[in-house]
């Protein structure tokens, strides 16, 4: 697979080691585009899209999963013509313009199979009940004289106005016809999609099996929340942030203890789990500082460490560890989340239909902004109901509080170096 | 509580029974507004908002829940001034405009507590590492001559350009200061909010306990998916649709078998579960036809059956059953989902911060539409990335396939009877 060959080459190339310039701020000559890195992630994960990973589940267990195959409607919806109102079923041809007095027959409750309607008769009918043979319209009860239903079993008459054929009748197949495609492979199964399958009488559905991710956060400087914080250290937020994001997206997560900055320890940690997961995600240790534990731990593996023309989240690792797909996200929390949202989520959504892709919304900037011209900048913001978006915090990737106050990612594509208040941007709703 | 007293009155009032007109199409004289019914739902559920229902959970178990109390930051973020770059920490006052050759001291890795910086020295420093006392700026490594770090332990010099104080330094507290409010009570705890708590060293959080809903779908005409479908019957989609919507919103659901149209059976079914749930939701049997099992089962309970000026979802039941809060949604699937999204979800979101409220987005209509002037119409549509919304299916509440193809609810407020292509509407993203 090209990416990894190229990876091994680049990893040991002088270009790469002399390439600190690509890392920070400056011109990203040699950096790869967001689209190209997303394509590499798709290539990396493509082997997960196999029939062997499909499973058949009861509807209630399929919530939030992606549909594995197209589903054709086994029956039409509605299955039979039924009434949209509580009223009287009539044959429109038998009621002249001036209206008519008709004999009322036995009422038709929902769920019953009514007798055919005789000429000169009207059948009291409930919402959802089957239209009798010979009837082609429903007159709402409030248009009848008298405007109520006759007492059951009592023979009587009712005056009804002339009504066009089809009035308040839900035709069989007016929602979907038997044999039509009800849902396409790769559809995210939310309440409405599962509700449709239930309406079609389908009790089980074949979905893509949940992807299991090994999540390893690294760094001698990070400490588990709840422990004391020595000088110079920070609490690990990447683990909680990414585990929550992965789980919210419907992925299964195996989370390891924080790995130290000793490559052999990280290697052993990954080996101890690699056999039981579909994907390894690490945070930190991928840039070009003097202490980059993930780069060192992946030495000799089919992995490359690249710089994507994106801010934040430029430094990225990608490849395999002992044959298991591997993604190395940067060490800053915002960079981690942006890496997940920009690369892993859209690729999984495209392949499996789950997680659901983010909703892209055009918004007007509430402030001006600047952006490195050659990078795709991803800012955090709060989208307002009036269609504007306020930026939260600056462009720095350490601003967790600002991220927690945001509900959207704000995209400033490569090639744009400044935008004014009121300019339109694409935002993704978080 | 007014609503229920009024309920008992209305339930047995001739006005109510003569009121079929309020039900269908015509002028909704006597119908209650969406806002008023939402307020009644809020009043009904208010007793659930008690300290007794708060629980303290580990961060990973709090995903998707609502924060019970404000949380103040126990420390500042970042906790100490640190470097935003791999580079050299300097005292900006000691580097003249022309730059200077400085002695390199021991490098500062992330997590370490560096010695104070002496005059004439530069400290190689990694991203995230603590800025030494006496230093006030960082020069990125690629601006240094030579543009790389000295070998550890080797005394050497580096030429660095003049740099303004504060350059590439993340000041302590620049994200949030100790004592400031980090998160407000009622905040939905998603990945970013949990990540912030982790960054603050907080390992446990007090949230509102999950609300448990008893879901009972009714009707002699509905059949469980997977069974054969007799003539005149339909498959139950409400149960799957609503259970999925409630669970996706983070609620716990107890789902009963489909209740028959015999009121005493429904009453027994509700009694058998009422003790163990926070809320009873039924579907169907709330309108004014001749066979309305929920209305009949609730006879003598503190419940009312009202008509809300909304389409679909006009007929609504509200009150208590044996003292347990009760909501009676209409029988059509789309009406059920609209009832949940318009009344239950926003009320719970407002009270508990969970489920997350829907995102409201202004959109331009891709088609013209008409709407009953005195009702709030809720159409289904697919929102497009260009900011337009296409209507899916008609206004009829039986269109499950159209609902499954939608990603948004389209609001046409009361007072509006027609809109043209291109007119702006508010949509809620599903």
Boltz contact constraints between the chains, C-beta under 6 A:
constraints:
  - contact:
      token1: [A, 20]
      token2: [B, 141]
      max_distance: 6.0
  - contact:
      token1: [A, 20]
      token2: [B, 142]
      max_distance: 6.0
  - contact:
      token1: [A, 21]
      token2: [B, 142]
      max_distance: 6.0
  - contact:
      token1: [A, 24]
      token2: [B, 85]
      max_distance: 6.0
  - contact:
      token1: [A, 24]
      token2: [B, 140]
      max_distance: 6.0
  - contact:
      token1: [A, 59]
      token2: [B, 240]
      max_distance: 6.0
  - contact:
      token1: [A, 63]
      token2: [B, 244]
      max_distance: 6.0
  - contact:
      token1: [A, 85]
      token2: [B, 24]
      max_distance: 6.0
  - contact:
      token1: [A, 86]
      token2: [B, 289]
      max_distance: 6.0
  - contact:
      token1: [A, 109]
      token2: [B, 291]
      max_distance: 6.0
  - contact:
      token1: [A, 110]
      token2: [B, 221]
      max_distance: 6.0
  - contact:
      token1: [A, 111]
      token2: [B, 220]
      max_distance: 6.0
  - contact:
      token1: [A, 111]
      token2: [B, 221]
      max_distance: 6.0
  - contact:
      token1: [A, 111]
      token2: [B, 232]
      max_distance: 6.0
  - contact:
      token1: [A, 111]
      token2: [B, 233]
      max_distance: 6.0
  - contact:
      token1: [A, 112]
      token2: [B, 232]
      max_distance: 6.0
  - contact:
      token1: [A, 113]
      token2: [B, 231]
      max_distance: 6.0
  - contact:
      token1: [A, 113]
      token2: [B, 232]
      max_distance: 6.0
  - contact:
      token1: [A, 126]
      token2: [B, 289]
      max_distance: 6.0
  - contact:
      token1: [A, 130]
      token2: [B, 232]
      max_distance: 6.0
  - contact:
      token1: [A, 140]
      token2: [B, 24]
      max_distance: 6.0
  - contact:
      token1: [A, 141]
      token2: [B, 20]
      max_distance: 6.0
  - contact:
      token1: [A, 142]
      token2: [B, 20]
      max_distance: 6.0
  - contact:
      token1: [A, 142]
      token2: [B, 21]
      max_distance: 6.0
  - contact:
      token1: [A, 149]
      token2: [B, 290]
      max_distance: 6.0
  - contact:
      token1: [A, 170]
      token2: [B, 398]
      max_distance: 6.0
  - contact:
      token1: [A, 175]
      token2: [B, 399]
      max_distance: 6.0
  - contact:
      token1: [A, 175]
      token2: [B, 401]
      max_distance: 6.0
  - contact:
      token1: [A, 176]
      token2: [B, 401]
      max_distance: 6.0
  - contact:
      token1: [A, 191]
      token2: [B, 241]
      max_distance: 6.0
  - contact:
      token1: [A, 191]
      token2: [B, 244]
      max_distance: 6.0
  - contact:
      token1: [A, 191]
      token2: [B, 245]
      max_distance: 6.0
  - contact:
      token1: [A, 192]
      token2: [B, 403]
      max_distance: 6.0
  - contact:
      token1: [A, 192]
      token2: [B, 404]
      max_distance: 6.0
  - contact:
      token1: [A, 193]
      token2: [B, 404]
      max_distance: 6.0
  - contact:
      token1: [A, 194]
      token2: [B, 240]
      max_distance: 6.0
  - contact:
      token1: [A, 194]
      token2: [B, 244]
      max_distance: 6.0
  - contact:
      token1: [A, 195]
      token2: [B, 237]
      max_distance: 6.0
  - contact:
      token1: [A, 195]
      token2: [B, 240]
      max_distance: 6.0
  - contact:
      token1: [A, 195]
      token2: [B, 241]
      max_distance: 6.0
  - contact:
      token1: [A, 195]
      token2: [B, 333]
      max_distance: 6.0
  - contact:
      token1: [A, 195]
      token2: [B, 400]
      max_distance: 6.0
  - contact:
      token1: [A, 196]
      token2: [B, 400]
      max_distance: 6.0
  - contact:
      token1: [A, 196]
      token2: [B, 401]
      max_distance: 6.0
  - contact:
      token1: [A, 196]
      token2: [B, 404]
      max_distance: 6.0
  - contact:
      token1: [A, 198]
      token2: [B, 225]
      max_distance: 6.0
  - contact:
      token1: [A, 198]
      token2: [B, 235]
      max_distance: 6.0
  - contact:
      token1: [A, 198]
      token2: [B, 237]
      max_distance: 6.0
  - contact:
      token1: [A, 198]
      token2: [B, 240]
      max_distance: 6.0
  - contact:
      token1: [A, 199]
      token2: [B, 235]
      max_distance: 6.0
  - contact:
      token1: [A, 199]
      token2: [B, 237]
      max_distance: 6.0
  - contact:
      token1: [A, 199]
      token2: [B, 400]
      max_distance: 6.0
  - contact:
      token1: [A, 201]
      token2: [B, 225]
      max_distance: 6.0
  - contact:
      token1: [A, 201]
      token2: [B, 229]
      max_distance: 6.0
  - contact:
      token1: [A, 201]
      token2: [B, 235]
      max_distance: 6.0
  - contact:
      token1: [A, 203]
      token2: [B, 225]
      max_distance: 6.0
  - contact:
      token1: [A, 203]
      token2: [B, 226]
      max_distance: 6.0
  - contact:
      token1: [A, 220]
      token2: [B, 111]
      max_distance: 6.0
  - contact:
      token1: [A, 221]
      token2: [B, 110]
      max_distance: 6.0
  - contact:
      token1: [A, 221]
      token2: [B, 111]
      max_distance: 6.0
  - contact:
      token1: [A, 225]
      token2: [B, 198]
      max_distance: 6.0
  - contact:
      token1: [A, 225]
      token2: [B, 201]
      max_distance: 6.0
  - contact:
      token1: [A, 225]
      token2: [B, 203]
      max_distance: 6.0
  - contact:
      token1: [A, 226]
      token2: [B, 203]
      max_distance: 6.0
  - contact:
      token1: [A, 231]
      token2: [B, 113]
      max_distance: 6.0
  - contact:
      token1: [A, 232]
      token2: [B, 111]
      max_distance: 6.0
  - contact:
      token1: [A, 232]
      token2: [B, 112]
      max_distance: 6.0
  - contact:
      token1: [A, 232]
      token2: [B, 113]
      max_distance: 6.0
  - contact:
      token1: [A, 232]
      token2: [B, 130]
      max_distance: 6.0
  - contact:
      token1: [A, 233]
      token2: [B, 111]
      max_distance: 6.0
  - contact:
      token1: [A, 235]
      token2: [B, 198]
      max_distance: 6.0
  - contact:
      token1: [A, 235]
      token2: [B, 199]
      max_distance: 6.0
  - contact:
      token1: [A, 235]
      token2: [B, 201]
      max_distance: 6.0
  - contact:
      token1: [A, 237]
      token2: [B, 195]
      max_distance: 6.0
  - contact:
      token1: [A, 237]
      token2: [B, 198]
      max_distance: 6.0
  - contact:
      token1: [A, 237]
      token2: [B, 199]
      max_distance: 6.0
  - contact:
      token1: [A, 240]
      token2: [B, 59]
      max_distance: 6.0
  - contact:
      token1: [A, 240]
      token2: [B, 194]
      max_distance: 6.0
  - contact:
      token1: [A, 240]
      token2: [B, 195]
      max_distance: 6.0
  - contact:
      token1: [A, 240]
      token2: [B, 198]
      max_distance: 6.0
  - contact:
      token1: [A, 241]
      token2: [B, 191]
      max_distance: 6.0
  - contact:
      token1: [A, 241]
      token2: [B, 195]
      max_distance: 6.0
  - contact:
      token1: [A, 244]
      token2: [B, 63]
      max_distance: 6.0
  - contact:
      token1: [A, 244]
      token2: [B, 191]
      max_distance: 6.0
  - contact:
      token1: [A, 244]
      token2: [B, 194]
      max_distance: 6.0
  - contact:
      token1: [A, 245]
      token2: [B, 191]
      max_distance: 6.0
  - contact:
      token1: [A, 289]
      token2: [B, 86]
      max_distance: 6.0
  - contact:
      token1: [A, 289]
      token2: [B, 126]
      max_distance: 6.0
  - contact:
      token1: [A, 290]
      token2: [B, 149]
      max_distance: 6.0
  - contact:
      token1: [A, 291]
      token2: [B, 109]
      max_distance: 6.0
  - contact:
      token1: [A, 333]
      token2: [B, 195]
      max_distance: 6.0
  - contact:
      token1: [A, 359]
      token2: [B, 429]
      max_distance: 6.0
  - contact:
      token1: [A, 360]
      token2: [B, 385]
      max_distance: 6.0
  - contact:
      token1: [A, 361]
      token2: [B, 361]
      max_distance: 6.0
  - contact:
      token1: [A, 362]
      token2: [B, 387]
      max_distance: 6.0
  - contact:
      token1: [A, 385]
      token2: [B, 360]
      max_distance: 6.0
  - contact:
      token1: [A, 387]
      token2: [B, 362]
      max_distance: 6.0
  - contact:
      token1: [A, 398]
      token2: [B, 170]
      max_distance: 6.0
  - contact:
      token1: [A, 399]
      token2: [B, 175]
      max_distance: 6.0
  - contact:
      token1: [A, 400]
      token2: [B, 195]
      max_distance: 6.0
  - contact:
      token1: [A, 400]
      token2: [B, 196]
      max_distance: 6.0
  - contact:
      token1: [A, 400]
      token2: [B, 199]
      max_distance: 6.0
  - contact:
      token1: [A, 401]
      token2: [B, 175]
      max_distance: 6.0
  - contact:
      token1: [A, 401]
      token2: [B, 176]
      max_distance: 6.0
  - contact:
      token1: [A, 401]
      token2: [B, 196]
      max_distance: 6.0
  - contact:
      token1: [A, 403]
      token2: [B, 192]
      max_distance: 6.0
  - contact:
      token1: [A, 404]
      token2: [B, 192]
      max_distance: 6.0
  - contact:
      token1: [A, 404]
      token2: [B, 193]
      max_distance: 6.0
  - contact:
      token1: [A, 404]
      token2: [B, 196]
      max_distance: 6.0
  - contact:
      token1: [A, 429]
      token2: [B, 359]
      max_distance: 6.0
